[in-house]
Amino acid sequence: MSSKILSFLLFALPLTACMSVDGGTAAARRTVVINYEVKIEGAPEKFRLVALLPQTRAGRQTVHSLQVQPDARLFAANGNRYAEWTLTPEKNAKFTLAITADVTLYPVDLTTATIAANPPMADNTPAKYLIDEPKIEAGAAEIRDFARRVLGEEDGDPLAMAEELLAAMLKTLRYGGFATDDAGALATLRSRSGDCTDFADLYAALCRAAKIPARHVSGVLTEWEQVPAHSWVEIYVPPRWLPVDPLHTKLGKVKFGQMAPRYLALSTVRNDPTLDGGMLYRWEVEGDKSGAKVRQTVVAAKP
């Protein structure tokens, strides 16, 4: 089940921002609480929910502490960390599962070389982010033709190429509002419309078509307007992975090479087998004539 079909309800405690919307040089420490509000329908034999956990990522975010309530099985797979709750709920029960993280988030600003003080990202396999995969159809003729029309046939500086690709893509696309289904890169290029997931898929596909390793990042924002769940992209410019937010660049909230410390990454796996190909979390029930509704809520505040 794709996490995008699940509704999001947002609550926020008052924040004093430490940076402007389109950049900033100060790190931001936040206590982020990700809740999963569950409403059981009927009397299932089992209810199971698996959710991504935040991890420390060099130069991007530091996780100082992490708690899950109630107790859950914690495990690692696919380069990610997860919490898994398996419960035997009462009939028509309501309950909340929670992940609380004390984190410090770091800004990126290439114009002031802020990123130069940060260590490289720990990933020695950028080549795997050049291949075609579901929703990131880098090998599709239309994707490759678009990249070729923008960049031509000659190789150049990958950072300049990535910026040029983004500018061309954003001239082509419009923001269509939050969608319940993931269109994928090719369908987004054809429709000329999408949401943050679609923008990220298409930009990653275009970069890969231009031989620039790129990966889809899913996570949450600590400051938001509509929903906290968000998708962006990281491109590999040796020796670092650099974040780019296609949708928020389109909306004028950030600039290429500048990202404020309000992005909490949870995964760089676009088609996560642990989440049945979805993002952020998944759930299931066992038992006849039973079901559940799950709503994710996020609270972000200064610790």
Backbone bond lengths (Angstrom), bond angles and torsions (degrees), N, CA, C in turn:
res aa  C-N    CA-C-N  psi(-1)  N-CA   C-N-CA  omega(-1)  CA-C   N-CA-C  phi
1 M - - - 1.452 - - 1.515 109.32 -
2 S 1.333 116.21 126.54 1.463 119.42 178.53 1.510 109.91 -72.01
3 S 1.337 115.80 137.77 1.455 119.13 179.08 1.521 111.65 -65.18
4 K 1.332 118.16 -17.55 1.458 120.24 -177.14 1.516 112.63 -71.68
5 I 1.353 118.21 -15.83 1.451 118.67 179.20 1.515 111.10 -84.73
6 L 1.308 117.45 -5.28 1.453 121.44 -178.97 1.521 109.14 -94.85
7 S 1.310 115.34 140.31 1.462 119.29 -177.48 1.511 110.84 -78.60
8 F 1.329 115.45 154.68 1.462 121.54 179.86 1.520 109.16 -121.14
9 L 1.320 116.70 132.68 1.450 122.76 173.36 1.506 107.83 -116.77
10 L 1.291 117.07 132.09 1.455 120.65 -170.45 1.520 110.88 -112.72
11 F 1.321 114.95 134.38 1.445 121.73 171.11 1.519 106.96 -128.87
12 A 1.309 118.40 141.93 1.463 120.79 178.76 1.516 109.98 -140.96
13 L 1.308 116.10 134.71 1.456 120.95 169.82 1.515 108.27 -80.37
14 P 1.314 120.44 154.37 1.457 121.21 -178.79 1.516 111.33 -56.99
15 L 1.329 115.34 137.06 1.458 121.71 -179.24 1.519 109.58 -121.05
16 T 1.290 116.81 145.95 1.463 122.20 167.13 1.509 106.91 -108.20
17 A 1.309 116.47 108.53 1.467 120.00 -173.85 1.514 110.33 -66.69
18 C 1.344 114.69 142.32 1.457 119.11 178.50 1.520 110.81 -101.42
19 M 1.358 117.18 7.57 1.453 118.64 -177.62 1.514 108.16 -155.40
20 S 1.328 115.92 165.21 1.446 121.19 174.68 1.513 109.67 -76.03
21 V 1.338 116.30 169.01 1.457 119.90 -178.90 1.520 111.18 -63.09
22 D 1.314 118.06 -35.77 1.460 119.63 -172.43 1.527 113.16 -103.84
23 G 1.306 118.17 20.46 1.457 117.62 176.90 1.512 111.12 162.67
24 G 1.307 117.22 -163.73 1.446 121.47 179.88 1.514 109.71 146.17
25 T 1.314 116.27 157.28 1.459 119.69 -176.75 1.517 113.17 -114.68
26 A 1.330 118.36 -7.07 1.452 121.01 -176.82 1.526 110.76 -95.38
27 A 1.326 116.13 138.32 1.459 120.15 172.68 1.525 108.83 -70.07
28 A 1.319 115.92 156.77 1.457 121.16 -178.47 1.518 109.60 -125.71
29 R 1.327 116.97 123.52 1.461 120.92 175.56 1.529 108.73 -98.04
30 R 1.330 116.04 131.37 1.449 121.89 -176.21 1.524 110.52 -139.43
31 T 1.309 115.71 148.69 1.461 121.87 165.07 1.522 106.76 -98.76
32 V 1.302 116.24 115.91 1.457 121.89 -176.14 1.530 108.51 -111.81
33 V 1.326 116.01 125.15 1.458 121.79 178.37 1.526 108.20 -115.14
34 I 1.325 115.83 119.05 1.459 122.03 176.89 1.527 107.31 -106.48
35 N 1.319 116.04 112.38 1.462 121.91 -178.81 1.526 110.75 -103.34
36 Y 1.313 115.39 146.02 1.457 122.50 171.61 1.526 107.35 -120.21
37 E 1.326 115.15 103.51 1.460 121.50 -177.66 1.529 108.18 -88.66
38 V 1.317 116.04 118.67 1.456 121.91 -171.53 1.530 109.88 -112.11
39 K 1.323 115.59 132.93 1.461 122.10 173.50 1.523 107.58 -122.62
40 I 1.330 115.78 110.58 1.461 121.50 -178.43 1.525 109.62 -78.97
41 E 1.326 115.16 140.43 1.459 121.70 175.49 1.521 108.44 -115.51
42 G 1.312 116.09 115.17 1.455 119.84 -175.89 1.511 111.05 87.58
43 A 1.328 115.22 -151.26 1.465 120.87 -177.52 1.529 109.66 -133.81
44 P 1.322 117.34 76.87 1.468 119.35 -179.18 1.517 111.81 -68.57
45 E 1.309 114.92 154.66 1.462 119.68 176.16 1.528 110.90 -70.82
46 K 1.335 116.03 -38.71 1.465 121.32 -179.86 1.524 109.17 -144.36
47 F 1.319 114.78 147.61 1.459 121.69 168.32 1.521 107.20 -123.85
48 R 1.310 115.71 132.59 1.466 120.43 -177.51 1.515 109.41 -132.06
49 L 1.337 116.47 133.31 1.460 121.82 175.64 1.520 108.92 -134.61
50 V 1.324 116.17 133.06 1.453 123.58 176.74 1.525 107.76 -118.84
51 A 1.324 116.85 128.07 1.460 121.26 -177.59 1.519 110.38 -133.40
52 L 1.321 115.39 147.68 1.460 121.32 176.30 1.516 111.08 -70.68
53 L 1.332 115.14 146.18 1.451 122.35 175.76 1.528 109.73 -112.39
54 P 1.317 118.15 143.12 1.475 119.60 175.71 1.522 111.00 -70.01
55 Q 1.331 115.64 146.63 1.456 123.00 177.63 1.525 109.50 -127.56
56 T 1.327 115.91 156.55 1.457 120.11 171.14 1.519 109.12 -66.68
57 R 1.340 116.15 133.40 1.460 122.79 177.94 1.525 106.59 -130.99
58 A 1.301 116.12 118.50 1.466 121.39 -172.78 1.526 111.38 -53.74
59 G 1.321 115.57 126.81 1.449 120.72 177.12 1.508 115.15 79.58
60 R 1.353 117.56 -2.20 1.459 120.78 -178.40 1.526 112.03 -120.58
61 Q 1.334 115.56 -50.75 1.457 118.79 -175.78 1.522 109.94 -156.61
62 T 1.315 115.65 144.66 1.455 122.28 175.69 1.520 108.20 -119.14
63 V 1.327 115.98 126.38 1.460 121.16 175.80 1.518 107.43 -97.70
64 H 1.332 116.77 110.52 1.458 121.66 -177.58 1.525 111.76 -80.69
65 S 1.307 116.70 -37.66 1.458 121.02 178.15 1.515 109.28 -154.88
66 L 1.331 114.69 156.72 1.457 120.49 -176.96 1.520 108.93 -146.61
67 Q 1.325 116.84 132.47 1.454 122.37 177.49 1.519 109.99 -132.52
68 V 1.323 116.92 144.65 1.464 121.71 172.79 1.517 108.12 -124.35
69 Q 1.331 115.30 140.13 1.458 121.17 179.74 1.522 109.52 -137.29
70 P 1.338 118.45 133.47 1.465 126.80 -10.96 1.530 110.38 -66.93
71 D 1.330 116.50 -176.86 1.458 120.82 -178.93 1.531 110.59 -55.95
72 A 1.317 115.89 142.65 1.459 121.92 -179.09 1.514 109.31 -139.37
73 R 1.307 115.30 163.58 1.465 120.44 173.06 1.520 108.12 -80.56
74 L 1.320 116.90 124.75 1.457 121.79 177.76 1.523 108.61 -104.01
75 F 1.320 115.96 134.72 1.459 119.04 -178.96 1.521 109.56 -152.15
76 A 1.333 114.84 164.96 1.464 122.24 -179.75 1.525 109.84 -119.23
77 A 1.319 116.02 142.33 1.464 122.51 175.84 1.526 107.88 -165.64
78 N 1.327 116.50 149.94 1.468 122.06 174.51 1.532 112.81 59.14
79 G 1.325 117.52 23.48 1.453 120.46 -176.00 1.516 113.96 80.30
80 N 1.332 117.49 1.76 1.457 123.11 -179.61 1.520 110.72 -110.33
81 R 1.339 114.91 168.36 1.460 121.74 170.52 1.520 108.21 -120.21
82 Y 1.341 114.91 145.51 1.457 120.79 -174.00 1.525 110.49 -135.81
83 A 1.335 114.57 155.62 1.463 122.33 166.25 1.527 107.15 -114.08
84 E 1.327 115.83 136.16 1.459 120.74 179.17 1.529 108.98 -125.32
85 W 1.320 116.02 120.00 1.451 122.09 174.30 1.527 109.16 -104.91
86 T 1.316 117.18 130.73 1.453 123.12 173.01 1.518 107.63 -126.23
87 L 1.336 116.21 116.06 1.457 121.73 -172.26 1.523 110.73 -128.32
88 T 1.325 115.16 157.09 1.466 122.26 171.29 1.522 106.75 -112.45
89 P 1.308 118.39 90.05 1.463 120.62 -171.73 1.528 112.27 -81.24
90 E 1.323 114.23 157.09 1.451 119.70 172.40 1.532 109.74 -73.57
91 K 1.298 116.08 164.94 1.453 121.53 -179.20 1.527 110.40 -60.02
92 N 1.331 115.58 130.03 1.468 123.15 177.84 1.534 112.92 55.60
93 A 1.320 116.22 32.69 1.465 120.61 -178.13 1.522 111.35 -71.86
94 K 1.329 115.25 155.53 1.459 122.88 172.16 1.523 108.02 -126.94
95 F 1.323 116.63 132.98 1.458 119.89 -179.96 1.520 109.22 -158.26
96 T 1.341 115.90 168.66 1.462 122.07 -177.78 1.521 109.94 -126.84
97 L 1.311 116.13 134.16 1.461 123.78 172.49 1.524 106.89 -107.11
98 A 1.329 117.99 137.01 1.467 119.71 -170.56 1.521 112.14 -134.84
99 I 1.323 114.99 143.25 1.458 124.06 171.17 1.523 106.81 -121.10
100 T 1.325 116.98 122.60 1.461 121.75 179.49 1.522 109.12 -117.74
101 A 1.322 116.45 123.61 1.463 121.32 -177.11 1.522 109.96 -127.65
102 D 1.322 115.80 131.71 1.460 122.86 170.64 1.522 106.25 -95.97
103 V 1.341 116.84 112.81 1.463 120.13 -171.08 1.524 110.84 -131.25
104 T 1.330 115.15 153.49 1.454 122.02 166.58 1.520 107.60 -115.85
105 L 1.330 115.79 128.37 1.456 122.50 -179.21 1.523 108.83 -109.47
106 Y 1.340 116.12 140.79 1.463 121.09 -174.31 1.528 110.84 -113.59
107 P 1.325 116.91 144.33 1.463 120.17 179.47 1.524 112.07 -82.03
108 V 1.312 114.70 164.80 1.465 122.02 172.38 1.516 107.82 -127.58
109 D 1.308 117.12 128.78 1.464 121.29 178.11 1.522 108.38 -149.04
110 L 1.315 116.09 97.08 1.470 120.60 -178.31 1.521 111.76 -67.86
111 T 1.333 117.10 -25.31 1.466 119.10 -177.56 1.518 111.57 -70.30
112 T 1.334 117.60 -24.35 1.458 120.26 177.50 1.521 111.54 -113.00
113 A 1.330 116.40 8.92 1.465 123.11 177.04 1.519 112.69 61.28
114 T 1.340 116.81 26.70 1.463 119.90 177.34 1.520 110.83 -57.05
115 I 1.326 115.90 -36.43 1.462 120.00 -177.11 1.527 111.49 -65.47
116 A 1.333 117.95 -23.23 1.460 120.29 -176.21 1.523 112.10 -64.66
117 A 1.326 116.87 -23.69 1.462 119.79 -179.81 1.520 112.31 -81.68
118 N 1.315 116.96 -8.50 1.449 120.80 -176.46 1.527 110.64 -97.71
119 P 1.326 118.34 147.06 1.466 120.96 179.03 1.519 111.34 -72.16
120 P 1.330 118.15 160.19 1.464 120.86 178.72 1.520 111.23 -62.96
121 M 1.332 115.84 154.17 1.457 120.00 173.88 1.523 109.24 -67.64
122 A 1.317 116.40 145.06 1.467 121.01 -177.12 1.522 110.03 -87.06
123 D 1.295 117.29 81.21 1.458 121.76 176.10 1.521 107.61 -153.00
124 N 1.320 116.13 112.43 1.461 120.86 -176.32 1.520 112.79 -100.24
125 T 1.334 117.32 15.64 1.464 120.09 -176.62 1.530 111.65 -126.78
126 P 1.326 118.90 54.07 1.470 119.22 -179.97 1.515 113.18 -62.51
127 A 1.339 118.65 -22.98 1.467 120.39 -177.83 1.515 112.48 -60.84
128 K 1.322 117.93 -28.46 1.465 119.32 -179.21 1.526 111.45 -70.98
129 Y 1.333 117.33 -12.67 1.451 120.96 177.49 1.535 111.74 -98.49
130 L 1.318 115.26 25.30 1.465 121.46 171.94 1.524 111.93 -111.84
131 I 1.330 116.68 -7.62 1.458 119.88 -172.07 1.525 111.49 -87.98
132 D 1.318 113.97 165.25 1.461 122.82 174.80 1.526 108.30 -80.08
133 E 1.347 117.32 138.05 1.461 120.84 174.97 1.524 108.02 -149.86
134 P 1.336 117.87 165.40 1.459 119.75 179.30 1.521 112.14 -53.36
135 K 1.313 116.25 133.81 1.468 126.24 -179.21 1.533 113.48 76.70
136 I 1.334 117.86 -16.51 1.470 121.19 175.62 1.524 106.45 -123.43
137 E 1.329 115.93 77.11 1.461 121.87 -170.92 1.528 110.51 -86.57
138 A 1.327 115.14 68.39 1.463 120.80 -175.44 1.518 112.82 -64.21
139 G 1.321 117.57 -23.28 1.456 120.36 -178.96 1.510 114.99 -89.67
140 A 1.324 118.00 -2.99 1.468 120.87 -179.43 1.522 109.90 -66.27
141 A 1.325 115.95 141.48 1.463 120.95 -176.35 1.531 111.82 -58.32
142 E 1.324 117.79 -40.99 1.458 120.33 -178.01 1.528 111.56 -66.76
143 I 1.317 116.78 -36.24 1.464 120.72 177.27 1.521 110.22 -66.75
144 R 1.319 116.15 -47.16 1.462 120.66 -178.58 1.523 111.50 -65.58
145 D 1.340 116.82 -38.74 1.461 120.39 179.07 1.526 111.14 -64.78
146 F 1.333 117.05 -39.88 1.464 120.46 178.89 1.531 109.93 -61.90
147 A 1.324 116.29 -48.05 1.468 119.73 179.88 1.527 110.90 -61.93
148 R 1.326 117.14 -39.27 1.463 120.84 -179.15 1.526 111.12 -66.90
149 R 1.328 117.66 -39.35 1.466 120.71 178.91 1.527 111.10 -63.97
150 V 1.330 116.67 -34.65 1.468 120.29 -178.63 1.520 111.35 -77.30
151 L 1.326 117.02 -43.29 1.460 121.25 -169.52 1.523 114.39 -105.33
152 G 1.311 117.18 -16.46 1.462 119.46 -174.05 1.518 110.65 77.95
153 E 1.313 116.54 -162.55 1.462 121.88 -175.10 1.520 113.75 -97.40
154 E 1.334 117.95 -16.71 1.451 120.93 -174.32 1.525 111.80 -85.76
155 D 1.331 115.38 142.86 1.457 120.39 173.24 1.522 109.58 -75.91
156 G 1.326 115.85 151.38 1.455 120.25 179.19 1.502 110.81 -148.19
157 D 1.324 115.86 -160.44 1.459 121.12 177.15 1.519 108.89 -66.56
158 P 1.339 119.00 121.71 1.467 120.17 -174.24 1.530 113.34 -62.93
159 L 1.321 117.96 -33.62 1.457 119.64 179.72 1.527 110.59 -67.73
160 A 1.329 116.78 -43.63 1.462 120.19 177.95 1.527 110.89 -66.18
161 M 1.327 116.83 -38.49 1.458 120.34 177.43 1.521 111.22 -63.61
162 A 1.337 116.81 -42.65 1.460 120.59 -179.72 1.523 111.28 -63.95
163 E 1.327 116.76 -38.97 1.460 119.86 178.59 1.528 111.16 -67.21
164 E 1.327 116.21 -39.52 1.461 120.51 179.27 1.527 111.22 -66.44
165 L 1.323 116.73 -40.72 1.462 120.50 176.69 1.520 111.35 -61.84
166 L 1.328 116.36 -43.26 1.455 119.75 -179.37 1.521 110.81 -62.41
167 A 1.326 117.41 -45.57 1.461 120.95 -179.10 1.521 110.75 -60.05
168 A 1.323 117.02 -43.40 1.463 120.44 -179.87 1.524 111.13 -66.61
169 M 1.322 116.74 -41.88 1.460 120.08 179.81 1.527 111.35 -62.97
170 L 1.338 116.52 -42.97 1.459 119.73 -177.11 1.521 112.15 -69.03
171 K 1.326 117.58 -27.36 1.462 120.08 173.64 1.524 111.33 -67.78
172 T 1.331 115.77 -26.37 1.460 121.40 -176.78 1.523 112.34 -85.71
173 L 1.341 117.19 -35.46 1.470 121.61 -171.75 1.522 112.53 -96.57
174 R 1.330 114.30 153.97 1.458 121.15 167.60 1.525 108.15 -122.59
175 Y 1.308 115.75 154.44 1.461 120.59 177.94 1.517 108.81 -79.00
176 G 1.320 116.63 120.09 1.458 121.32 -176.69 1.516 114.14 -97.00
177 G 1.340 117.67 6.59 1.450 119.62 -176.35 1.517 111.40 84.35
178 F 1.335 116.11 166.72 1.456 121.21 -178.61 1.522 110.30 -61.65
179 A 1.332 116.57 132.26 1.462 122.23 -179.42 1.517 110.28 -115.33
180 T 1.320 116.70 151.13 1.460 121.02 -178.14 1.517 112.80 -82.91
181 D 1.327 117.88 -16.66 1.460 121.40 -179.43 1.518 110.31 -123.19
182 D 1.329 115.64 149.73 1.460 121.66 175.27 1.526 108.75 -84.05
183 A 1.323 116.91 119.20 1.460 120.10 -178.17 1.523 111.81 -77.08
184 G 1.313 117.31 -37.43 1.455 121.43 -173.29 1.512 110.54 90.82
185 A 1.336 115.64 165.09 1.461 121.44 -173.14 1.522 112.50 -62.61
186 L 1.320 117.39 -49.09 1.458 120.42 -174.18 1.519 111.51 -65.11
187 A 1.322 117.42 -45.96 1.464 120.63 179.29 1.526 110.96 -64.14
188 T 1.339 117.32 -34.82 1.462 120.49 178.38 1.515 110.98 -67.02
189 L 1.337 116.77 -41.68 1.466 119.79 177.27 1.524 110.71 -61.45
190 R 1.316 117.14 -39.68 1.467 120.67 -178.50 1.525 111.99 -71.15
191 S 1.331 117.21 -38.38 1.466 120.63 -177.23 1.519 112.83 -83.67
192 R 1.337 115.99 -19.59 1.470 122.31 -178.39 1.532 111.55 62.57
193 S 1.329 117.55 28.23 1.458 121.02 -177.16 1.519 109.35 -153.55
194 G 1.339 116.50 152.90 1.454 118.99 177.08 1.516 111.98 176.44
195 D 1.342 114.89 -178.27 1.457 121.21 175.12 1.518 108.66 -111.05
196 C 1.336 117.80 -164.73 1.468 119.99 -173.04 1.530 111.73 -62.45
197 T 1.339 117.26 -38.17 1.462 120.21 179.21 1.520 111.01 -64.54
198 D 1.322 116.43 -43.56 1.461 120.95 -179.26 1.527 111.62 -67.39
199 F 1.332 116.79 -42.49 1.469 120.57 176.86 1.530 109.79 -59.28
200 A 1.337 116.55 -43.50 1.462 119.98 -178.69 1.521 111.38 -66.99
201 D 1.320 117.45 -41.97 1.463 120.86 178.86 1.530 111.38 -60.33
202 L 1.332 116.37 -46.21 1.461 119.34 -177.72 1.527 110.87 -67.85
203 Y 1.323 117.67 -42.25 1.460 118.75 -179.59 1.522 111.13 -64.71
204 A 1.329 117.57 -40.89 1.465 119.96 177.32 1.521 110.69 -62.39
205 A 1.325 117.33 -40.29 1.463 120.78 179.76 1.528 111.07 -65.58
206 L 1.325 117.86 -42.37 1.465 121.17 -179.69 1.526 110.76 -65.21
207 C 1.334 116.66 -41.50 1.463 119.19 177.85 1.524 110.72 -63.34
208 R 1.308 117.55 -44.02 1.458 120.40 178.78 1.528 110.98 -62.32
209 A 1.322 116.64 -39.36 1.462 119.81 178.23 1.520 111.03 -62.74
210 A 1.339 116.71 -27.47 1.462 121.93 178.46 1.531 111.79 -93.41
211 K 1.335 117.17 13.23 1.471 123.72 177.67 1.528 112.52 68.02
212 I 1.333 116.36 28.26 1.454 122.19 173.90 1.529 106.86 -107.72
213 P 1.325 119.38 112.52 1.470 119.70 179.17 1.530 110.46 -56.80
214 A 1.314 115.50 133.90 1.467 120.39 -177.93 1.516 109.09 -147.82
215 R 1.331 115.96 142.56 1.462 120.23 179.93 1.529 110.69 -135.61
216 H 1.310 114.42 146.01 1.457 123.65 179.26 1.526 108.49 -79.39
217 V 1.333 117.23 129.09 1.462 122.00 178.83 1.526 108.53 -111.83
218 S 1.321 116.86 130.01 1.460 121.00 174.66 1.518 109.15 -115.72
219 G 1.312 116.30 142.61 1.453 120.84 -179.12 1.507 110.92 -174.20
220 V 1.334 115.70 -153.99 1.455 121.27 178.57 1.526 109.25 -133.31
221 L 1.311 115.20 155.57 1.457 122.18 175.21 1.526 109.63 -98.33
222 T 1.326 116.50 146.59 1.455 119.78 175.72 1.524 111.46 -90.63
223 E 1.327 117.03 -9.66 1.458 123.02 170.68 1.519 106.52 -137.49
224 W 1.327 116.99 134.26 1.463 119.54 -172.98 1.523 109.89 -154.38
225 E 1.316 115.21 170.06 1.454 121.46 177.88 1.526 111.57 -114.97
226 Q 1.350 117.25 -39.71 1.456 120.19 -177.27 1.530 111.26 -111.92
227 V 1.315 117.03 -67.43 1.465 121.43 178.39 1.522 108.66 -131.98
228 P 1.344 117.98 149.88 1.461 119.39 179.49 1.513 113.36 -78.74
229 A 1.330 118.23 -27.94 1.463 120.24 179.09 1.524 109.33 -63.46
230 H 1.336 117.21 134.74 1.466 119.39 -173.08 1.514 110.27 -151.69
231 S 1.327 114.98 154.57 1.465 122.18 175.98 1.517 109.49 -125.90
232 W 1.321 115.77 140.45 1.448 122.12 174.23 1.533 107.98 -144.62
233 V 1.316 118.36 -166.51 1.465 122.31 -173.22 1.517 108.97 -134.70
234 E 1.324 115.94 148.54 1.459 121.86 167.34 1.518 108.50 -118.91
235 I 1.332 115.89 131.37 1.459 121.67 178.03 1.526 108.41 -109.87
236 Y 1.325 115.79 147.48 1.458 120.24 -177.93 1.517 109.74 -97.09
237 V 1.330 114.72 111.23 1.461 123.01 173.54 1.522 105.02 -119.48
238 P 1.337 117.81 102.17 1.469 121.29 -170.30 1.525 112.61 -47.29
239 P 1.354 116.39 133.10 1.468 126.33 6.34 1.521 113.73 -102.36
240 R 1.341 118.68 24.94 1.460 120.79 -171.14 1.519 112.46 -127.81
241 W 1.341 113.65 155.25 1.458 121.37 166.16 1.524 107.67 -92.35
242 L 1.327 116.44 126.01 1.459 121.65 -177.76 1.526 109.74 -113.28
243 P 1.331 118.50 132.04 1.464 120.59 -178.52 1.526 112.56 -80.70
244 V 1.326 115.08 145.16 1.465 123.08 176.49 1.530 106.83 -138.61
245 D 1.319 117.41 132.71 1.459 121.72 179.22 1.530 109.07 -110.30
246 P 1.337 117.63 95.62 1.467 119.50 -175.47 1.526 114.02 -61.42
247 L 1.343 118.11 -47.41 1.462 118.85 -176.01 1.526 111.53 -66.27
248 H 1.318 117.78 -46.19 1.456 119.05 -178.45 1.525 112.32 -69.53
249 T 1.332 117.47 -24.54 1.465 119.46 170.45 1.517 109.79 -66.90
250 K 1.322 116.78 -42.72 1.459 121.74 177.31 1.529 110.70 -58.96
251 L 1.326 116.74 -40.44 1.460 121.46 -176.43 1.525 112.74 -84.54
252 G 1.346 117.38 -0.44 1.453 121.20 177.20 1.523 114.64 79.09
253 K 1.330 117.23 17.14 1.459 120.57 -179.04 1.526 112.65 -87.70
254 V 1.334 117.33 -25.59 1.460 122.31 176.87 1.526 107.87 -138.58
255 K 1.318 115.63 170.45 1.452 122.02 174.44 1.521 108.57 -121.13
256 F 1.321 115.83 158.16 1.457 119.47 176.03 1.527 109.19 -59.01
257 G 1.328 116.04 128.71 1.453 120.33 -179.33 1.512 114.46 87.18
258 Q 1.332 117.32 1.98 1.461 120.68 178.62 1.526 109.15 -134.21
259 M 1.336 115.72 124.25 1.460 119.93 175.21 1.521 108.91 -141.63
260 A 1.313 115.90 126.79 1.452 121.98 -178.99 1.530 110.54 -72.94
261 P 1.331 117.41 159.38 1.465 120.38 -178.16 1.526 112.33 -80.07
262 R 1.312 116.22 68.58 1.466 121.76 177.22 1.526 111.84 -135.56
263 Y 1.328 117.07 14.16 1.459 122.70 -179.26 1.526 109.47 -106.61
264 L 1.331 117.44 116.92 1.461 122.13 176.00 1.521 107.72 -107.31
265 A 1.326 116.35 103.69 1.465 121.41 -177.36 1.516 110.20 -77.05
266 L 1.320 115.47 141.69 1.457 121.80 176.77 1.523 112.82 -117.07
267 S 1.339 117.86 -27.66 1.466 119.38 -177.29 1.520 110.78 -162.04
268 T 1.339 115.21 150.24 1.469 121.43 169.59 1.528 110.11 -117.83
269 V 1.327 116.67 21.37 1.464 122.09 177.74 1.528 107.86 -101.24
270 R 1.320 116.71 112.85 1.465 119.44 -175.73 1.520 112.55 -72.10
271 N 1.311 117.69 -41.22 1.462 122.02 -177.77 1.527 107.80 -118.84
272 D 1.323 115.15 80.46 1.464 122.13 -169.99 1.529 110.59 -77.86
273 P 1.338 118.28 113.52 1.467 119.38 -179.52 1.522 112.92 -64.38
274 T 1.323 117.71 -29.62 1.465 120.55 178.53 1.529 111.09 -66.96
275 L 1.323 116.89 -27.25 1.461 122.17 179.13 1.524 111.24 -105.32
276 D 1.335 116.23 22.66 1.472 121.78 -179.85 1.524 111.69 55.69
277 G 1.328 116.33 38.11 1.452 120.94 178.30 1.507 114.44 85.48
278 G 1.328 117.77 -2.10 1.457 121.27 -178.58 1.512 112.46 -90.12
279 M 1.336 114.66 -165.99 1.452 120.98 -179.37 1.518 109.77 -133.12
280 L 1.303 116.05 150.49 1.462 126.22 173.58 1.528 113.14 74.53
281 Y 1.338 119.50 -56.12 1.453 120.52 -178.94 1.531 110.59 -165.80
282 R 1.320 115.48 166.24 1.461 121.76 173.97 1.518 108.59 -148.81
283 W 1.336 116.47 157.91 1.454 120.42 177.96 1.523 109.89 -144.40
284 E 1.321 114.68 161.98 1.455 120.34 178.23 1.525 109.39 -155.66
285 V 1.318 116.10 157.43 1.457 121.89 175.62 1.517 108.72 -124.84
286 E 1.324 115.48 152.16 1.456 122.48 174.75 1.520 108.37 -118.30
287 G 1.321 116.03 132.94 1.457 120.10 179.32 1.512 111.30 129.72
288 D 1.338 115.63 146.77 1.459 121.07 -178.36 1.520 111.23 -73.50
289 K 1.329 115.15 147.57 1.458 122.81 174.22 1.528 112.31 52.64
290 S 1.299 115.59 42.44 1.456 119.90 178.87 1.523 108.87 -138.78
291 G 1.309 115.14 161.29 1.453 119.77 179.22 1.519 109.64 -164.39
292 A 1.305 115.90 -165.01 1.461 120.17 179.57 1.516 109.28 -162.97
293 K 1.310 115.32 158.10 1.457 122.97 169.60 1.521 107.13 -122.18
294 V 1.327 116.13 134.75 1.464 121.06 -178.12 1.518 108.56 -125.40
295 R 1.301 115.66 133.34 1.462 121.37 178.65 1.514 108.80 -127.71
296 Q 1.336 116.28 127.24 1.461 121.11 178.32 1.523 109.57 -90.99
297 T 1.327 116.89 132.82 1.464 121.29 174.71 1.521 108.03 -127.14
298 V 1.315 116.42 151.40 1.460 121.40 -178.09 1.524 109.23 -132.77
299 V 1.330 115.50 133.06 1.467 122.46 173.12 1.512 107.19 -121.17
300 A 1.327 117.51 127.88 1.471 121.59 178.03 1.521 108.34 -128.50
301 A 1.319 116.76 129.16 1.462 120.66 -178.15 1.516 109.46 -152.13
302 K 1.322 115.37 162.68 1.459 119.76 172.73 1.523 109.58 -65.31
303 P 1.341 118.90 139.45 1.463 120.21 -179.51 1.526 111.64 -70.55
